[in-house]
Amino acid sequence: MTTLNTIGTQFGFEPEYLASSFRMRLGRRELVICRDFRRRFYAVHPLLDCSAGTEPGHLELVLGRKWLIILGKAR
């Protein structure tokens, strides 16, 4: 369970949102899938929306306005 807290601090999530998250490491990259809880101040595409992540080298994908997929550098 300690890995969930490190995910939260790494990506800026609150711990209560991490209960339904999934993390996988693929070589030098990480894949994190969780519920999207952030308020978007722009119109999100209904199927797939792509934007830059909060840290350099990260990519955020919003799938179906519900799931957040983060591709980032592994630490």
BELSUL-V585696 format. One record per residue. N is the residue number from 1. PSI is psi in degrees with one decimal (NA if undefined). NEAR is the number of other C-alpha atoms within 12 Angstrom. Layout:
n	psi	near
N	PSI	NEAR
N	PSI	NEAR
This chain:
n	psi	near
1	-17.2	12
2	-25.2	10
3	-30.1	17
4	-38.3	26
5	-35.5	20
6	-32.3	17
7	-42.8	30
8	-43.7	23
9	-31.0	15
10	-42.1	23
11	1.6	32
12	27.6	18
13	155.5	24
14	144.5	21
15	-30.3	21
16	-19.0	14
17	-10.1	24
18	1.8	28
19	-27.8	19
20	34.0	17
21	159.7	28
22	133.7	23
23	135.9	27
24	139.7	22
25	128.1	17
26	88.8	14
27	-119.4	11
28	7.9	13
29	155.4	18
30	146.6	25
31	120.5	26
32	127.2	35
33	126.5	29
34	173.8	34
35	141.9	25
36	114.6	27
37	-7.0	19
38	146.5	19
39	122.4	11
40	130.9	14
41	25.5	6
42	165.5	10
43	119.0	13
44	133.7	20
45	138.4	16
46	-28.1	14
47	-55.1	15
48	127.1	18
49	135.8	24
50	136.7	23
51	166.9	23
52	147.1	17
53	-178.8	21
54	-21.5	16
55	155.4	16
56	137.0	13
57	6.4	18
58	147.5	23
59	130.2	24
60	130.3	29
61	128.0	30
62	118.3	32
63	116.6	22
64	27.4	17
65	13.7	24
66	-36.9	22
67	136.5	26
68	123.8	34
69	123.7	32
70	124.4	37
71	123.8	31
72	174.9	30
73	135.7	22
74	148.3	19
75	NA	13
